[in-house]
């Protein structure tokens, strides 16, 4: 069993903390609030953007660190503070940790800013098209300075309980975008299970890749998802123009499968069907 430090225990990080704790690992979670995380998880209240609040982490000596922080605003300053500066602050607390084996940075497929019909994977050069992708990629570069192994987990659009953007959009046909684009998604529970799975691989002494795309098996056009949801919800679909140039990107999860992980929700219908049944 490993000693795991999870920095950022919101919806996703908190679920990872619970899964790892249930599996018998000693888990410490860092979050900005003092709200409890999960049973058997030690909670430390701190702010990654304030290095002075992180001093207690220097004594923990975890074997695995998971950085799962989310920016609090869609601005360049917030992304820099939470992803780049925040990760650097956490890594600085572990400079004297001889027990550290692996660092995970939970990133995003936003680093792929290119518009193409090609299927993108982890070997594709990430070319961000906005400040968000640029800052995430900048944070990923910090991992290369470590003396231990590291992995960037690039998650696509997360959905699930409490994350119902497309369901809400489907209910408002007047707000549907006129242009169509490729979309990629992963259910929150699968994202948490995948991060946990990779940690278990490291804990078992197995070598994993330095980058994984976390997404489901089926990149899908946004209009197709909205039309399917509209049918399930009994919503009248709007008239939309014929497909023109498609935006977005298609992502491959072959490396996720190659490492032996099994998705619970292989496509949007699997995930949204359960959400609709529980609504």
N, C-alpha and C positions, 0 to 999 in steps of 0.2 A: 504494500500500500504506500501511497505517496503523500507528501505534505504539500498541499496545493494552496497557492494564494491567488484569489480571483479579484481583480481590480475592476470595479464596475459591476454592481449586483442589482441591476434593474430587472426588467422583465426577462431578458435572455440570460444575463449573467447569474441572476438569482436561481433560474431553473437549472443551469449547469451546476451551481453550488449544491443544490438539493440532490441532483443525480449522483454527483461524485461523493457526497456525504453518505447517501444511501448505500453506495458501493463500498463503503468502509474507509475512504480516504479521509485524512485530517484536513479539513477545509477552513480557511480563514477568508472572509470576504471584506472588501473595502467598498464603502458607499458613502455618499455625501450626507445622507440622512442617518438617523439612529434607529430606523425601523428594522425590526428583526428580519433576517434573511430566510433561514430555514432551520429546522431542528438539527442540532449538533454542529451548526456552522457558527464559528466565532465571528462577530461583526466588529469591524473597526471603522469609526466615523472619521473620514478624512476627505480632502479635496485634492485631486491630482494636480490642479492648477496652482496649488499653494504648497510648495516644497516643504515648508516648515511644518505642515500638518502630517507629514509622512515619516517623521523620525522613528516612530515605533516599529516601522516595517524593517528597519535595519537589523533587528534582533530575531526575526522570524525564521530565517534560513529555509525557505521552501525549496523543494526540489523542482516544482513546476510553477510557473507564473502564467496566468491567463489575463490579458489586458482586454477588457470588454466594455470600455467606456463609450458613451454616446455624447456627441456635441449637444449643447443645450440651445443652439440656434443655427439657422442656415446662413452663417456668415463666415467669411474667411478667418476672421479673428477667433471665432469660437472653435472652428476646426483646428486651427493651429494650436490653440491653448489646450484643447482636450485630447487631440490625437498626437501631435508632435511633441509639444512641451510636456504634456502630461505623461506620455510614455517615457520620455527622457527622464523625468523626475522619478518615476517608478524604477527604471533601470539603474539610476544612480543609487537608490537605496540598497541595491543588491550587488554592488561592486565588490564587497567583501564576502559574498556568499559562495563559499567553495562547494556547497552542496547543490547549487542550481544546475539542473540538467537541461531544461527546455523552457523556452518562452514562447507563448502563443499570442499573436496579435490578431484580434478579430477585426478584419478589414471589410471592405465592400467591393462588389464588382463595379462600383462607380469609377474605379481606376481605369476601366476600359471605356474610353470616351469615343472610340471610333464608330462610325456609321458604316456598317458592312453587312452583307448577307452571309458572309462566311461564318462557320461555327468556331467560336473562340474557345481556347483552353488555356491552361496554365503556362504553356510555352509561347503563347501569343504576347508580343510586346505590349505592355500596358501604356496607352497614350491618353491620359486624362484630357477632358475637354472643358473642365470647370475647376473652380478652386477646391471643391470637395474632393474630387479625385486626385488632384495634385497634392493636397495635404495628407491624404491617406497613403499615397505612394511614398511621400516623404517620410512618414512614420515607419512604413515598412522598411525603408532603407536603414533605419536605426538598428534593426535586427542584425544587419550584416556586421556591426561593430562588436557583437557579443562573442565571448569566448566559448559559450555553450551553443547547443543547437537551437534552432528557432523555426517557427512556422507561421506564415500569414494565412488566415482562413478568410477568403473573400466570399462573403455571403451576398446572395442576390436579394430581391425584395422579400422581406419577411412578412408573413401574414399569419393569422390565427386569432385566438381569443383576444379581443381588445385591439386588433389590427384589421379593421374592416373597411379600408379605404375603397377597394373595388366593389364591395357589396353595397356600400353607401352610394357610390357613383352609379351603379346599375339602377338604383332606385330613383335616380334623377336624370332621365334621358336628355333633358334640356342641357345638361352639363357634359354630355359625352363629347370627347374630342372629335373633331371632323377628320383629322388625319389619323392614320393607323400606324402602329409600331410594334416591333417584337418586344415581349416582356418575359422576364424570368423571375421565378419566385421559389421560396422554400418556406415550409411551415415552421413556425417557431419551435415546435417540439422536435422536429427533425434537425433544425439548426443546433439546438441544445444537445440532442443525442449525438450528433456528429462531433461536436467539440469534445464531449465526454468520451466518445469512442477513441478519438485521437489521443486524449490524455491517458486512457487505459493502455493504448499501444505503447506509449512512452514508459509508463509505469511498469509494463511487462518487459522492458528492455529492447523493444523493437524500434528500428529506425524508420522514421516516416519522412515524407517529402517536406520541402521548405515552403510549399505553397499548395493550397487546395481551393478550388471553387466549390462553394456550398450552394447547390441549386438542385431543383428536382429534375425529373427525366424529360420534361416537355416544355421547351420554349414555345410560347404561344402568342399569336397576335392579340393585342389588347381588345379589339372589337369582338373577337371570338369569345374571350372570357366574359365580356360584358353581355353579349347576346345570350350566352348560356345561363348566366346569373339572372338575366331578365326573365327568361323562360321559367326558371325555378321560382322566382319571386312573383310571377304573374304580372310583370311590368310590360307595357307596350313599348316596343323598340322604335327608336327614331329612324327616319330615312337618312342614310349616310351615303356619301359619294362613293363611287367605285374606287377600288384600291389604286393608289398611285405609287409614288416612291415611298417605300417603307423605311421608317426610322428605327431606332433602337438597335439591339444586337441579340444574337443567339449564343447561348453559352453551353458548353459541354461539361458534364459531370462525370466523365469516364474515369478520371483519377479517383474520385470519391468511391466509385464502385470497385476500382482496382485494389483499393486498400482493404476491401471486405465489408464496407458499411452497407446496411440495408435500409432504405427509406420506408417510413410508414405511409407517407403521402407522396406517391410517385408523380402525381400531376395535380393541377388545380381542381379537377373534379373530385378527386379523393378528399382533398382538404376542405374545400368549400361545402361539399355535401354534408360532412360532419358538422360544420359550423351552422349550416341551415337547419339541420335536424335538432341542434341544441338551442336554436334561437327562440 
